[in-house]
Amino acid sequence: HRAFAGHTNKTNKKHKNTTIFVTKMMKEIKVAARWWASHISKSLLSAKQIKLFETELQRRLFAKYKGHWYNQEPYRGSAYRSLIFDPTSKIEDLLLEAAQAARIYQNLDALLTTLDRGVIMWVDPGEVSFRTFHSLAQVQVIYVAMPKDVLSAS
């Protein structure tokens, strides 16, 4: 019975670390999804449709990033976790899928009116940042975790 109790403690510790990891990753994902949703033209859609897009994007980002999130090496896998919106050539599949699930697929490029020149976003452990295509030299940070938050999630 004693050995079984020890096994239970290891399992609980593993579950606790997984919970911290998921909670930590979700902060960055929520910030990213909220940012994209905030750039949808509110004159063409209801708040409910915009919220649905945000929620669907969160689900898809979580599924993609799971297994590709490295708290000790935040820039490892950064390209994999990037999101590109370029209305002239490439719109990230995850953005299109979330828009389709929210029933706004056919108008996504028109709805993201404030991003007419394109943007690339990086969702990394402890930081969410983006750069617009018209200001290639300037990266704008929209979320930074406290250093202890990133390390404690490892």
Solvent accessible surface area in square Angstrom, and as a share of the most:
residue,aa,sasa,rsa
1,H,191,0.85
2,R,217,0.79
3,A,90,0.70
4,F,135,0.56
5,A,46,0.36
6,G,34,0.33
7,H,113,0.50
8,T,53,0.31
9,N,101,0.52
10,K,152,0.64
11,T,70,0.40
12,N,87,0.45
13,K,136,0.58
14,K,147,0.62
15,H,124,0.55
16,K,128,0.54
17,N,71,0.37
18,T,67,0.39
19,T,67,0.39
20,I,61,0.31
21,F,43,0.18
22,V,48,0.28
23,T,74,0.43
24,K,8,0.03
25,M,0,0.00
26,M,44,0.19
27,K,84,0.35
28,E,0,0.00
29,I,0,0.00
30,K,86,0.36
31,V,31,0.18
32,A,0,0.00
33,A,0,0.00
34,R,127,0.46
35,W,28,0.10
36,W,0,0.00
37,A,3,0.02
38,S,61,0.39
39,H,40,0.18
40,I,3,0.02
41,S,22,0.14
42,K,129,0.55
43,S,100,0.65
44,L,112,0.56
45,L,26,0.13
46,S,57,0.36
47,A,84,0.65
48,K,166,0.70
49,Q,57,0.25
50,I,18,0.09
51,K,116,0.49
52,L,72,0.36
53,F,0,0.00
54,E,13,0.06
55,T,55,0.32
56,E,24,0.11
57,L,0,0.00
58,Q,26,0.12
59,R,143,0.52
60,R,50,0.18
61,L,0,0.00
62,F,48,0.20
63,A,67,0.52
64,K,48,0.21
65,Y,0,0.00
66,K,114,0.48
67,G,58,0.56
68,H,68,0.30
69,W,13,0.05
70,Y,54,0.21
71,N,12,0.06
72,Q,118,0.53
73,E,91,0.41
74,P,38,0.24
75,Y,145,0.55
76,R,125,0.46
77,G,29,0.28
78,S,18,0.12
79,A,87,0.67
80,Y,93,0.35
81,R,0,0.00
82,S,13,0.09
83,L,1,0.00
84,I,46,0.23
85,F,0,0.00
86,D,24,0.12
87,P,47,0.29
88,T,122,0.71
89,S,94,0.61
90,K,92,0.39
91,I,35,0.18
92,E,21,0.09
93,D,88,0.46
94,L,20,0.10
95,L,0,0.00
96,L,44,0.22
97,E,74,0.33
98,A,0,0.00
99,A,0,0.00
100,Q,107,0.48
101,A,35,0.27
102,A,1,0.01
103,R,191,0.70
104,I,2,0.01
105,Y,102,0.39
106,Q,130,0.58
107,N,65,0.33
108,L,3,0.01
109,D,74,0.38
110,A,56,0.44
111,L,2,0.01
112,L,1,0.01
113,T,73,0.43
114,T,94,0.55
115,L,10,0.05
116,D,101,0.52
117,R,152,0.56
118,G,1,0.01
119,V,0,0.00
120,I,29,0.15
121,M,0,0.00
122,W,46,0.16
123,V,0,0.00
124,D,4,0.02
125,P,4,0.02
126,G,7,0.06
127,E,41,0.18
128,V,0,0.00
129,S,6,0.04
130,F,16,0.07
131,R,65,0.24
132,T,18,0.10
133,F,63,0.26
134,H,115,0.51
135,S,28,0.18
136,L,110,0.55
137,A,108,0.84
138,Q,108,0.48
139,V,69,0.40
140,Q,74,0.33
141,V,75,0.43
142,I,59,0.30
143,Y,44,0.17
144,V,99,0.57
145,A,8,0.06
146,M,122,0.54
147,P,97,0.61
148,K,146,0.62
149,D,35,0.18
150,V,20,0.11
151,L,109,0.54
152,S,76,0.49
153,A,4,0.03
154,S,70,0.45
